[in-house]
C-alpha cells in the first residue's frame, strides 16, 4: 500500500500482421499464448476495447452454443497467460540472482491479458448479460469522458514545455486521475460535482478503469525504462522535486516489472546520501520491491490487514522499525497507521 493507492498494471500493445506462409505467433510475443479471435478482434490502435463486455456473453445462462464455446476459449487462454508470464518473469529475475518470495503487488501477465476479464467477477451483481450491458452503457458515458479528458489535459500540459522534467510530471496526471476516480463510486454523501452512477454502473465503471489503469502503468513503465537506460535516474538537482517524485511514483506503480523496480532502486540508492533522491521515496520503493524479493520490508510502508486492523507486512527488524523510519524522514509507524481509515477486512 503506502502512498501508492493501487498497483497497477498494463502497457500498450500493437498487433503484428502475420504473413500467410509463416507460423502464427502471438502479438504478445513468444512468451505468451496467442489470443483467441474473440480478443484479437477487439484490439483497436494497440489497446483492448471491451465495448459493453460483449466478449463475456458466453458466460451468462442465456448464451448460445457458439458463445459458450468462444468464452471457453477465452478462459483457457487466460489460464495459460499467467503461468507463461511467470516463467518469463522468473527467468529475468534468475539472471540477476533473484526470485520472487512474495506475490502481492506483482502481475506476471502481459498487457493484453490484464485488460481482459472473466464473467465470474460479475456473478454477484448481474444475473444476465443484458443486465451487465445496460450497466456498462451507463458507466461508459463517465468512463469515456474521463479518458478523453485525461488525454486532452496531458496533451495540453505536455506541449507547454518539452523536457524530461515536464514529461515526468505529465506522465503521472493520467494514472493519478484514474486511481482517484475509484472514489467516485464510494461516495456516501451527495456531491453533485461527482458523476452520479447506479451501483450496477459503478461495478462496470471500476472494471473499465482497472483495465485502463493497468494499460497506462505499463506504458509509463516502458517510457521510463527507456529514459533511465539512456540517461540514468533523474536527480533532484536536475529535474526538481515534483519531477523526481513523479519518477519514483511511476517506478512504484511498475508492479508488473519487478526487475525494473529493482534496477530503479539500485540507481536511487547511492543518490540518497547525495541528496539527489528523496529518502522517503527510496524507502517506499525499497519496501515495495524487497517485500517481493525477500518476503520482508524495512520501513513498514506496505500495509496489510491483521485481525481487522491495519498493520505492516513482514519486517526485517521489527524492534528497530521507528528508528529506521526516522532515518528516512518518515513518521512513526503509529502515526502512519493512523492515516488509514477505520478497520479493514482480512
C-alpha atoms as a printed R data frame, in Angstrom:
    type eleno elety resid chain resno       x       y       z
1   ATOM     1    CA   UNK     A     1   0.000   0.000   0.000
2   ATOM     2    CA   UNK     A     2   1.866   3.084   1.209
3   ATOM     3    CA   UNK     A     3   1.446   6.160  -0.902
4   ATOM     4    CA   UNK     A     4   0.745   4.071  -3.959
5   ATOM     5    CA   UNK     A     5  -3.032   3.739  -3.999
6   ATOM     6    CA   UNK     A     6  -3.288   0.876  -6.405
7   ATOM     7    CA   UNK     A     7  -0.893  -1.332  -8.076
8   ATOM     8    CA   UNK     A     8  -1.192  -1.473 -11.351
9   ATOM     9    CA   UNK     A     9  -0.590  -2.866 -14.074
10  ATOM    10    CA   UNK     A    10  -0.987  -2.646 -18.118
11  ATOM    11    CA   UNK     A    11   1.133  -1.248 -21.130
12  ATOM    12    CA   UNK     A    12   0.471  -0.555 -24.831
13  ATOM    13    CA   UNK     A    13   0.482  -3.460 -27.329
14  ATOM    14    CA   UNK     A    14   0.389  -3.477 -31.092
15  ATOM    15    CA   UNK     A    15  -0.847  -6.498 -33.075
16  ATOM    16    CA   UNK     A    16   1.617  -7.536 -35.768
17  ATOM    17    CA   UNK     A    17   0.381  -8.686 -39.173
18  ATOM    18    CA   UNK     A    18   1.340 -12.307 -39.791
19  ATOM    19    CA   UNK     A    19   2.422 -13.438 -43.223
20  ATOM    20    CA   UNK     A    20   0.307 -16.255 -44.628
21  ATOM    21    CA   UNK     A    21   3.279 -18.548 -45.138
22  ATOM    22    CA   UNK     A    22   4.637 -18.091 -41.601
23  ATOM    23    CA   UNK     A    23   3.511 -19.965 -38.490
24  ATOM    24    CA   UNK     A    24   1.143 -17.921 -36.303
25  ATOM    25    CA   UNK     A    25   2.760 -16.008 -33.460
26  ATOM    26    CA   UNK     A    26   1.227 -14.198 -30.524
27  ATOM    27    CA   UNK     A    27   1.016 -10.388 -30.596
28  ATOM    28    CA   UNK     A    28   2.216 -10.639 -27.004
29  ATOM    29    CA   UNK     A    29   5.459 -12.262 -28.076
30  ATOM    30    CA   UNK     A    30   6.630 -15.860 -27.968
31  ATOM    31    CA   UNK     A    31   6.464 -15.932 -24.166
32  ATOM    32    CA   UNK     A    32   2.667 -15.663 -24.201
33  ATOM    33    CA   UNK     A    33  -0.171 -17.635 -25.819
34  ATOM    34    CA   UNK     A    34  -1.843 -16.318 -28.941
35  ATOM    35    CA   UNK     A    35  -5.179 -14.681 -28.020
36  ATOM    36    CA   UNK     A    36  -8.369 -16.170 -29.452
37  ATOM    37    CA   UNK     A    37 -10.223 -14.231 -32.182
38  ATOM    38    CA   UNK     A    38 -12.770 -13.037 -29.617
39  ATOM    39    CA   UNK     A    39  -9.974 -10.982 -28.041
40  ATOM    40    CA   UNK     A    40  -7.761 -10.208 -31.029
41  ATOM    41    CA   UNK     A    41 -10.731  -8.759 -32.916
42  ATOM    42    CA   UNK     A    42 -11.235  -6.213 -30.126
43  ATOM    43    CA   UNK     A    43  -7.798  -4.694 -30.348
44  ATOM    44    CA   UNK     A    44  -8.047  -1.073 -31.530
45  ATOM    45    CA   UNK     A    45  -4.945   1.079 -32.014
46  ATOM    46    CA   UNK     A    46  -2.921  -1.066 -29.655
47  ATOM    47    CA   UNK     A    47  -5.419  -1.319 -26.826
48  ATOM    48    CA   UNK     A    48  -8.124  -3.804 -25.937
49  ATOM    49    CA   UNK     A    49 -11.602  -2.345 -26.362
50  ATOM    50    CA   UNK     A    50 -14.133  -4.259 -24.207
51  ATOM    51    CA   UNK     A    51 -17.154  -2.385 -25.556
52  ATOM    52    CA   UNK     A    52 -20.092  -3.315 -23.342
53  ATOM    53    CA   UNK     A    53 -18.278  -6.549 -22.417
54  ATOM    54    CA   UNK     A    54 -19.794  -8.384 -25.382
55  ATOM    55    CA   UNK     A    55 -16.933 -10.867 -25.236
56  ATOM    56    CA   UNK     A    56 -18.395 -12.177 -21.959
57  ATOM    57    CA   UNK     A    57 -21.774 -13.195 -23.416
58  ATOM    58    CA   UNK     A    58 -20.784 -16.848 -23.316
59  ATOM    59    CA   UNK     A    59 -20.543 -16.801 -19.525
60  ATOM    60    CA   UNK     A    60 -24.212 -15.992 -18.934
61  ATOM    61    CA   UNK     A    61 -27.024 -18.600 -18.902
62  ATOM    62    CA   UNK     A    62 -28.820 -17.254 -21.994
63  ATOM    63    CA   UNK     A    63 -25.732 -17.726 -24.214
64  ATOM    64    CA   UNK     A    64 -25.978 -19.965 -27.266
65  ATOM    65    CA   UNK     A    65 -23.602 -22.841 -28.007
66  ATOM    66    CA   UNK     A    66 -21.218 -20.760 -30.129
67  ATOM    67    CA   UNK     A    67 -20.948 -18.035 -27.493
68  ATOM    68    CA   UNK     A    68 -20.273 -20.600 -24.782
69  ATOM    69    CA   UNK     A    69 -17.540 -22.186 -26.884
70  ATOM    70    CA   UNK     A    70 -15.925 -18.793 -27.521
71  ATOM    71    CA   UNK     A    71 -15.984 -17.991 -23.821
72  ATOM    72    CA   UNK     A    72 -14.400 -21.370 -23.019
73  ATOM    73    CA   UNK     A    73 -11.532 -20.466 -25.394
74  ATOM    74    CA   UNK     A    74 -11.129 -17.156 -23.571
75  ATOM    75    CA   UNK     A    75 -10.940 -18.866 -20.187
76  ATOM    76    CA   UNK     A    76  -8.367 -21.376 -21.428
77  ATOM    77    CA   UNK     A    77  -6.261 -18.536 -22.822
78  ATOM    78    CA   UNK     A    78  -6.373 -16.589 -19.564
79  ATOM    79    CA   UNK     A    79  -5.403 -19.709 -17.613
80  ATOM    80    CA   UNK     A    80  -2.292 -20.048 -19.766
81  ATOM    81    CA   UNK     A    81  -1.365 -16.383 -19.719
82  ATOM    82    CA   UNK     A    82  -0.262 -16.142 -16.081
83  ATOM    83    CA   UNK     A    83   1.957 -19.268 -15.959
84  ATOM    84    CA   UNK     A    84   3.669 -18.334 -19.226
85  ATOM    85    CA   UNK     A    85   4.244 -14.820 -17.965
86  ATOM    86    CA   UNK     A    86   5.541 -16.113 -14.653
87  ATOM    87    CA   UNK     A    87   8.069 -18.315 -16.447
88  ATOM    88    CA   UNK     A    88   9.337 -15.249 -18.302
89  ATOM    89    CA   UNK     A    89   9.488 -13.192 -15.110
90  ATOM    90    CA   UNK     A    90  11.274 -15.917 -13.150
91  ATOM    91    CA   UNK     A    91  13.864 -16.236 -15.917
92  ATOM    92    CA   UNK     A    92  14.532 -12.482 -15.890
93  ATOM    93    CA   UNK     A    93  14.947 -12.447 -12.122
94  ATOM    94    CA   UNK     A    94  17.182 -15.527 -12.193
95  ATOM    95    CA   UNK     A    95  19.610 -13.676 -14.478
96  ATOM    96    CA   UNK     A    96  20.089 -11.225 -11.594
97  ATOM    97    CA   UNK     A    97  20.317 -13.971  -8.995
98  ATOM    98    CA   UNK     A    98  16.875 -13.085  -7.653
99  ATOM    99    CA   UNK     A    99  13.499 -14.760  -7.228
100 ATOM   100    CA   UNK     A   100  10.035 -13.798  -6.058
101 ATOM   101    CA   UNK     A   101   9.245 -14.616  -2.435
102 ATOM   102    CA   UNK     A   102   6.031 -12.597  -2.147
103 ATOM   103    CA   UNK     A   103   3.484 -12.317  -4.953
104 ATOM   104    CA   UNK     A   104   1.454  -9.375  -3.724
105 ATOM   105    CA   UNK     A   105   1.653  -6.298  -5.968
106 ATOM   106    CA   UNK     A   106   3.060  -8.448  -8.777
107 ATOM   107    CA   UNK     A   107   1.417  -9.450 -12.047
108 ATOM   108    CA   UNK     A   108   3.267 -11.663 -14.486
109 ATOM   109    CA   UNK     A   109   0.628 -11.279 -17.169
110 ATOM   110    CA   UNK     A   110   1.200  -9.370 -20.377
111 ATOM   111    CA   UNK     A   111  -0.627  -6.178 -21.166
112 ATOM   112    CA   UNK     A   112  -3.462  -7.675 -23.165
113 ATOM   113    CA   UNK     A   113  -4.081 -10.474 -20.644
114 ATOM   114    CA   UNK     A   114  -4.527  -7.936 -17.853
115 ATOM   115    CA   UNK     A   115  -7.127  -5.991 -19.796
116 ATOM   116    CA   UNK     A   116  -9.403  -8.998 -20.271
117 ATOM   117    CA   UNK     A   117 -11.802 -10.058 -17.515
118 ATOM   118    CA   UNK     A   118 -13.899 -13.129 -16.772
119 ATOM   119    CA   UNK     A   119 -17.643 -13.261 -16.369
120 ATOM   120    CA   UNK     A   120 -17.251 -14.681 -12.864
121 ATOM   121    CA   UNK     A   121 -16.250 -11.320 -11.489
122 ATOM   122    CA   UNK     A   122 -19.742 -10.035 -12.262
123 ATOM   123    CA   UNK     A   123 -21.673 -13.046 -10.976
124 ATOM   124    CA   UNK     A   124 -22.740 -11.415  -7.699
125 ATOM   125    CA   UNK     A   125 -24.107  -8.357  -9.497
126 ATOM   126    CA   UNK     A   126 -25.617  -9.386 -12.841
127 ATOM   127    CA   UNK     A   127 -27.914 -12.339 -13.492
128 ATOM   128    CA   UNK     A   128 -27.943 -11.863 -17.270
129 ATOM   129    CA   UNK     A   129 -25.705 -10.344 -19.899
130 ATOM   130    CA   UNK     A   130 -28.418  -7.793 -20.675
131 ATOM   131    CA   UNK     A   131 -28.104  -6.511 -17.096
132 ATOM   132    CA   UNK     A   132 -24.332  -6.115 -17.492
133 ATOM   133    CA   UNK     A   133 -24.722  -4.487 -20.895
134 ATOM   134    CA   UNK     A   134 -27.193  -1.909 -19.590
135 ATOM   135    CA   UNK     A   135 -24.946  -1.040 -16.637
136 ATOM   136    CA   UNK     A   136 -21.909  -0.709 -18.893
137 ATOM   137    CA   UNK     A   137 -23.714   1.638 -21.274
138 ATOM   138    CA   UNK     A   138 -24.345   3.924 -18.308
139 ATOM   139    CA   UNK     A   139 -20.777   3.567 -16.993
140 ATOM   140    CA   UNK     A   140 -19.125   4.208 -20.348
141 ATOM   141    CA   UNK     A   141 -20.594   7.698 -20.511
142 ATOM   142    CA   UNK     A   142 -18.489   8.592 -17.482
143 ATOM   143    CA   UNK     A   143 -15.507   6.411 -18.384
144 ATOM   144    CA   UNK     A   144 -15.147   7.736 -21.937
145 ATOM   145    CA   UNK     A   145 -15.360  11.314 -20.692
146 ATOM   146    CA   UNK     A   146 -12.697  10.616 -18.081
147 ATOM   147    CA   UNK     A   147 -10.271   9.021 -20.549
148 ATOM   148    CA   UNK     A   148 -10.737  11.752 -23.144
149 ATOM   149    CA   UNK     A   149 -10.323  14.458 -20.513
150 ATOM   150    CA   UNK     A   150  -7.063  12.883 -19.353
151 ATOM   151    CA   UNK     A   151  -5.825  12.752 -22.943
152 ATOM   152    CA   UNK     A   152  -6.621  16.418 -23.519
153 ATOM   153    CA   UNK     A   153  -5.010  17.516 -20.243
154 ATOM   154    CA   UNK     A   154  -1.830  15.522 -20.926
155 ATOM   155    CA   UNK     A   155  -1.705  16.901 -24.434
156 ATOM   156    CA   UNK     A   156  -2.143  20.467 -23.220
157 ATOM   157    CA   UNK     A   157   0.255  20.289 -20.283
158 ATOM   158    CA   UNK     A   158   2.882  18.297 -22.133
159 ATOM   159    CA   UNK     A   159   3.006  20.748 -25.003
160 ATOM   160    CA   UNK     A   160   3.815  23.752 -22.796
161 ATOM   161    CA   UNK     A   161   7.445  22.805 -22.278
162 ATOM   162    CA   UNK     A   162   9.105  19.761 -23.783
163 ATOM   163    CA   UNK     A   163  11.779  18.423 -21.434
164 ATOM   164    CA   UNK     A   164  12.352  15.386 -19.240
165 ATOM   165    CA   UNK     A   165  11.109  17.018 -16.043
166 ATOM   166    CA   UNK     A   166   7.906  18.216 -17.664
167 ATOM   167    CA   UNK     A   167   7.322  14.811 -19.255
168 ATOM   168    CA   UNK     A   168   7.722  13.088 -15.884
169 ATOM   169    CA   UNK     A   169   5.154  15.362 -14.256
170 ATOM   170    CA   UNK     A   170   2.743  14.944 -17.160
171 ATOM   171    CA   UNK     A   171   3.037  11.152 -17.094
172 ATOM   172    CA   UNK     A   172   1.619  10.973 -13.578
173 ATOM   173    CA   UNK     A   173  -1.500  13.006 -14.372
174 ATOM   174    CA   UNK     A   174  -3.423  10.218 -16.069
175 ATOM   175    CA   UNK     A   175  -2.512   7.414 -13.716
176 ATOM   176    CA   UNK     A   176  -3.385   9.512 -10.675
177 ATOM   177    CA   UNK     A   177  -6.716  10.694 -12.104
178 ATOM   178    CA   UNK     A   178  -7.640   7.116 -12.933
179 ATOM   179    CA   UNK     A   179  -6.823   5.958  -9.419
180 ATOM   180    CA   UNK     A   180  -8.719   8.834  -7.826
181 ATOM   181    CA   UNK     A   181 -11.781   8.043  -9.937
182 ATOM   182    CA   UNK     A   182 -12.356   4.865  -7.922
183 ATOM   183    CA   UNK     A   183 -13.532   7.083  -5.069
184 ATOM   184    CA   UNK     A   184 -16.381   8.365  -7.241
185 ATOM   185    CA   UNK     A   185 -18.198   5.075  -6.714
186 ATOM   186    CA   UNK     A   186 -17.637   5.046  -2.946
187 ATOM   187    CA   UNK     A   187 -19.053   8.446  -2.057
188 ATOM   188    CA   UNK     A   188 -21.568   8.124   0.773
189 ATOM   189    CA   UNK     A   189 -22.983  11.655   0.693
190 ATOM   190    CA   UNK     A   190 -24.466  13.683  -2.132
191 ATOM   191    CA   UNK     A   191 -21.738  15.513  -4.040
192 ATOM   192    CA   UNK     A   192 -23.324  16.862  -7.219
193 ATOM   193    CA   UNK     A   193 -19.962  17.680  -8.794
194 ATOM   194    CA   UNK     A   194 -19.077  13.977  -8.919
195 ATOM   195    CA   UNK     A   195 -20.606  11.637 -11.532
196 ATOM   196    CA   UNK     A   196 -23.783  10.009 -10.307
197 ATOM   197    CA   UNK     A   197 -23.982   6.295 -11.142
198 ATOM   198    CA   UNK     A   198 -26.130   3.392 -10.095
199 ATOM   199    CA   UNK     A   199 -24.444   0.608  -8.128
200 ATOM   200    CA   UNK     A   200 -24.542  -1.628 -11.210
201 ATOM   201    CA   UNK     A   201 -22.926   1.052 -13.344
202 ATOM   202    CA   UNK     A   202 -20.300   1.651 -10.652
203 ATOM   203    CA   UNK     A   203 -19.269  -2.011 -10.871
204 ATOM   204    CA   UNK     A   204 -18.833  -1.756 -14.631
205 ATOM   205    CA   UNK     A   205 -17.059   1.612 -14.318
206 ATOM   206    CA   UNK     A   206 -14.493   0.311 -11.820
207 ATOM   207    CA   UNK     A   207 -13.742  -2.631 -14.094
208 ATOM   208    CA   UNK     A   208 -13.180  -0.369 -17.086
209 ATOM   209    CA   UNK     A   209 -10.943   1.906 -15.014
210 ATOM   210    CA   UNK     A   210  -8.956  -1.066 -13.695
211 ATOM   211    CA   UNK     A   211  -8.094  -2.188 -17.218
212 ATOM   212    CA   UNK     A   212  -7.169   1.331 -18.322
213 ATOM   213    CA   UNK     A   213  -5.047   1.967 -15.214
214 ATOM   214    CA   UNK     A   214  -3.022  -1.150 -15.849
215 ATOM   215    CA   UNK     A   215  -2.543  -0.219 -19.505
216 ATOM   216    CA   UNK     A   216  -1.327   3.260 -18.562
217 ATOM   217    CA   UNK     A   217   1.041   1.878 -15.885
218 ATOM   218    CA   UNK     A   218   2.678  -0.425 -18.401
219 ATOM   219    CA   UNK     A   219   3.071   2.318 -20.986
220 ATOM   220    CA   UNK     A   220   4.554   4.643 -18.364
221 ATOM   221    CA   UNK     A   221   6.983   1.924 -17.288
222 ATOM   222    CA   UNK     A   222   8.067   1.275 -20.860
223 ATOM   223    CA   UNK     A   223   8.721   5.002 -21.351
224 ATOM   224    CA   UNK     A   224  10.600   5.482 -18.068
225 ATOM   225    CA   UNK     A   225  12.802   2.445 -18.676
226 ATOM   226    CA   UNK     A   226  13.924   3.874 -21.979
227 ATOM   227    CA   UNK     A   227  14.674   7.245 -20.388
228 ATOM   228    CA   UNK     A   228  16.717   5.982 -17.429
229 ATOM   229    CA   UNK     A   229  18.603   3.434 -19.518
230 ATOM   230    CA   UNK     A   230  19.740   6.305 -21.723
231 ATOM   231    CA   UNK     A   231  20.376   8.968 -19.090
232 ATOM   232    CA   UNK     A   232  20.315   7.423 -15.615
233 ATOM   233    CA   UNK     A   233  17.918   8.078 -12.774
234 ATOM   234    CA   UNK     A   234  16.728  11.728 -12.654
235 ATOM   235    CA   UNK     A   235  18.463  13.805  -9.991
236 ATOM   236    CA   UNK     A   236  16.672  16.319  -7.808
237 ATOM   237    CA   UNK     A   237  19.188  18.983  -8.814
238 ATOM   238    CA   UNK     A   238  18.428  18.368 -12.485
239 ATOM   239    CA   UNK     A   239  14.652  17.897 -12.652
240 ATOM   240    CA   UNK     A   240  13.339  19.378  -9.410
241 ATOM   241    CA   UNK     A   241  11.253  17.896  -6.601
242 ATOM   242    CA   UNK     A   242   7.990  17.421  -8.490
243 ATOM   243    CA   UNK     A   243   9.582  15.568 -11.381
244 ATOM   244    CA   UNK     A   244  11.739  13.492  -9.026
245 ATOM   245    CA   UNK     A   245   8.623  12.459  -7.113
246 ATOM   246    CA   UNK     A   246   6.931  11.633 -10.425
247 ATOM   247    CA   UNK     A   247   9.775   9.317 -11.457
248 ATOM   248    CA   UNK     A   248   9.507   7.496  -8.128
249 ATOM   249    CA   UNK     A   249   5.719   7.182  -8.477
250 ATOM   250    CA   UNK     A   250   5.994   5.649 -11.933
251 ATOM   251    CA   UNK     A   251   8.523   3.113 -10.621
252 ATOM   252    CA   UNK     A   252   6.362   2.390  -7.566
253 ATOM   253    CA   UNK     A   253   3.484   1.521  -9.879
254 ATOM   254    CA   UNK     A   254   5.600  -0.683 -12.173
255 ATOM   255    CA   UNK     A   255   4.481  -3.755 -10.224
256 ATOM   256    CA   UNK     A   256   4.268  -5.862 -13.366
257 ATOM   257    CA   UNK     A   257   8.037  -5.387 -13.816
258 ATOM   258    CA   UNK     A   258   9.877  -6.115 -10.543
259 ATOM   259    CA   UNK     A   259  13.156  -6.363 -12.465
260 ATOM   260    CA   UNK     A   260  12.847  -2.700 -13.418
261 ATOM   261    CA   UNK     A   261  11.757  -1.762  -9.891
262 ATOM   262    CA   UNK     A   262  14.868  -3.463  -8.505
263 ATOM   263    CA   UNK     A   263  17.135  -1.706 -11.000
264 ATOM   264    CA   UNK     A   264  15.471   1.612 -10.218
265 ATOM   265    CA   UNK     A   265  16.149   1.006  -6.524
266 ATOM   266    CA   UNK     A   266  19.805   0.281  -7.280
267 ATOM   267    CA   UNK     A   267  20.096   3.518  -9.252
268 ATOM   268    CA   UNK     A   268  18.449   5.516  -6.479
269 ATOM   269    CA   UNK     A   269  20.455   4.067  -3.578
270 ATOM   270    CA   UNK     A   270  23.742   5.994  -3.966
271 ATOM   271    CA   UNK     A   271  21.798   9.152  -4.755
272 ATOM   272    CA   UNK     A   272  20.037   9.157  -1.366
273 ATOM   273    CA   UNK     A   273  23.236  10.053   0.523
274 ATOM   274    CA   UNK     A   274  23.973  12.735  -2.076
275 ATOM   275    CA   UNK     A   275  20.592  14.364  -1.528
276 ATOM   276    CA   UNK     A   276  19.637  13.692  -5.144
277 ATOM   277    CA   UNK     A   277  16.713  11.405  -4.274
278 ATOM   278    CA   UNK     A   278  14.074  11.777  -1.579
279 ATOM   279    CA   UNK     A   279  14.769   9.491   1.370
280 ATOM   280    CA   UNK     A   280  11.093   8.698   1.825
281 ATOM   281    CA   UNK     A   281  10.645   7.857  -1.872
282 ATOM   282    CA   UNK     A   282  13.583   5.459  -1.652
283 ATOM   283    CA   UNK     A   283  12.071   3.868   1.464
284 ATOM   284    CA   UNK     A   284   8.726   3.266  -0.206
285 ATOM   285    CA   UNK     A   285  10.302   1.684  -3.286
286 ATOM   286    CA   UNK     A   286  12.697  -0.377  -1.155
287 ATOM   287    CA   UNK     A   287   9.789  -1.860   0.767
288 ATOM   288    CA   UNK     A   288   7.733  -2.403  -2.360
289 ATOM   289    CA   UNK     A   289  10.347  -4.431  -4.204
290 ATOM   290    CA   UNK     A   290  12.178  -6.129  -1.323
291 ATOM   291    CA   UNK     A   291   8.909  -7.433   0.064
292 ATOM   292    CA   UNK     A   292   8.524  -9.226  -3.281
293 ATOM   293    CA   UNK     A   293  12.089 -10.471  -3.473
294 ATOM   294    CA   UNK     A   294  12.896 -11.414   0.137
295 ATOM   295    CA   UNK     A   295   9.455 -11.511   1.763
296 ATOM   296    CA   UNK     A   296  10.271  -8.701   4.215
297 ATOM   297    CA   UNK     A   297  10.339  -4.910   4.182
298 ATOM   298    CA   UNK     A   298  12.485  -2.486   6.172
299 ATOM   299    CA   UNK     A   299  10.423   0.652   6.749
300 ATOM   300    CA   UNK     A   300   6.868  -0.633   7.206
301 ATOM   301    CA   UNK     A   301   5.360   1.328   4.327
302 ATOM   302    CA   UNK     A   302   3.491  -1.667   2.890
303 ATOM   303    CA   UNK     A   303   0.440  -2.411   4.984
304 ATOM   304    CA   UNK     A   304  -1.816  -5.442   5.300
305 ATOM   305    CA   UNK     A   305  -4.799  -6.391   7.463
306 ATOM   306    CA   UNK     A   306  -4.353  -8.373  10.692
307 ATOM   307    CA   UNK     A   307  -7.379  -9.135  12.864
308 ATOM   308    CA   UNK     A   308  -9.340  -6.375  11.088
309 ATOM   309    CA   UNK     A   309  -6.625  -3.810  11.882
310 ATOM   310    CA   UNK     A   310  -4.075  -2.227   9.569
311 ATOM   311    CA   UNK     A   311  -0.539  -3.456  10.233
312 ATOM   312    CA   UNK     A   312   2.806  -3.518   8.409
313 ATOM   313    CA   UNK     A   313   3.636  -6.526   6.279
314 ATOM   314    CA   UNK     A   314   6.589  -8.698   7.379
315 ATOM   315    CA   UNK     A   315   9.535  -6.649   8.676
316 ATOM   316    CA   UNK     A   316  13.307  -7.107   8.566
317 ATOM   317    CA   UNK     A   317  13.888  -5.603  12.019
318 ATOM   318    CA   UNK     A   318  10.574  -5.014  13.799
319 ATOM   319    CA   UNK     A   319  12.275  -3.837  17.016
320 ATOM   320    CA   UNK     A   320  14.050  -1.034  15.122
321 ATOM   321    CA   UNK     A   321  11.156  -0.020  12.897
322 ATOM   322    CA   UNK     A   322  10.628   3.530  14.157
323 ATOM   323    CA   UNK     A   323  14.380   4.129  14.269
324 ATOM   324    CA   UNK     A   324  14.720   3.036  10.651
325 ATOM   325    CA   UNK     A   325  11.709   5.120   9.625
326 ATOM   326    CA   UNK     A   326  13.169   8.219  11.282
327 ATOM   327    CA   UNK     A   327  16.383   7.767   9.298
328 ATOM   328    CA   UNK     A   328  14.317   8.062   6.115
329 ATOM   329    CA   UNK     A   329  12.373  11.061   7.431
330 ATOM   330    CA   UNK     A   330   9.176   9.042   7.865
331 ATOM   331    CA   UNK     A   331   6.713   9.499  10.715
332 ATOM   332    CA   UNK     A   332   6.385   6.853  13.439
333 ATOM   333    CA   UNK     A   333   4.596   3.667  12.457
334 ATOM   334    CA   UNK     A   334   1.818   4.504  14.927
335 ATOM   335    CA   UNK     A   335   1.165   7.846  13.237
336 ATOM   336    CA   UNK     A   336   1.428   6.292   9.781
337 ATOM   337    CA   UNK     A   337  -1.130   3.582  10.521
338 ATOM   338    CA   UNK     A   338  -3.428   6.250  11.896
339 ATOM   339    CA   UNK     A   339  -3.748   7.689   8.383
340 ATOM   340    CA   UNK     A   340  -5.615   4.572   7.238
341 ATOM   341    CA   UNK     A   341  -9.395   4.874   7.692
342 ATOM   342    CA   UNK     A   342 -11.179   2.607  10.184
343 ATOM   343    CA   UNK     A   343 -10.910  -1.148  10.291
344 ATOM   344    CA   UNK     A   344 -10.090  -3.438   7.381
345 ATOM   345    CA   UNK     A   345 -11.090  -6.864   6.126
346 ATOM   346    CA   UNK     A   346  -8.723  -9.836   6.301
